[in-house]
Structures are given as structure tokens and as C-alpha cells.
Amino acid sequence: MRCLIDTGIYLDVFLDRKPLSTESSELITTLIKNNHTIFTSPDSFKEIYNYAYRKTHDVELSKNLIQKVYSVTNKIIDIQGDDIVNAMFVDGNYEDNIIIEATKRNKVDAIITRNTENFSYKGITVFSPDEVLLYLKTNK
């Protein structure tokens, strides 16, 4: 499966946000172990760095965190001008719509997020972490 992991999933794991970190860690481990292609949004790196820095005020720790995310992902999703323009004509959150347009163009199979309502019904499969884990277990 070709999937995009949303920012919050990485934050769960690398900042050990209990109780979500256990499930998110299992998800990432399962995807890696089974050789799924993991996409990450370029914005995720910025958001993760900023979130970690605001919480810790530690530049090195924040950089280390985005290096960990980079080590997990197979691909950084390519966002192009057409994605930005097309996102303007879709209802809902504009920033999320940019990601949706880029995932569709990059032929990503699914977005994995805890914020499923922002991504639903827009032409791409959306899973929560527990839903995708169940899907992967039943569709081997």
C-alpha cells in the first residue's frame, strides 16, 4: 500500500504521547515491516519541528525528531502548483485539501490520520490508525 502518514501520527510516536503512541508505533512498524510505501507531507517536517521546539525550546532535539521522521518515510510527497490551485475549489480545510490533491496526483492509496473527518469524501481512502491496522491484518 502507498500511504501518507499525517503529522499527528509521528508526533504520537516520537514524543511518546500516551496512550496514542502505542498504536501509532505499531502502525509505523507494521508498514515498514511489510514494505509499504510511506509518504510524508513536506509540511509535516515543519510542523513537527515547530511543535517540538515550542514544547522543549531545544533546537537539537527538534532537529533530531525530524531526522527520525525522515528515517521512517520512503517518500516526501511532491506538491505542485496545480495541487495548490485545485485545492481552492474543494470544500473544507484548504491546507488539508492541498495534501489531498497531491496524494491523488501521486497515486497514494490512503491517508492515515486521526483527523479523518477533514479528509473524508474527497476521492481518497482515509483510515484512522486502528482502522488501517485492522485492514492490514485482514488483507494480507
Salt bridges, closest charged atoms under 4 A:
ASP12 OD1 - ARG17 NH2 2.76
ASP12 OD2 - ARG114 NE 2.80
ASP16 OD1 - LYS18 NZ 3.18
GLU23 OE1 - ARG114 NH1 3.23
GLU26 OE2 - LYS137 NZ 3.30
ASP78 OD2 - ARG105 NH1 3.58
ASP83 OD2 - ARG105 NH2 2.58
GLU101 OE2 - LYS104 NZ 3.50
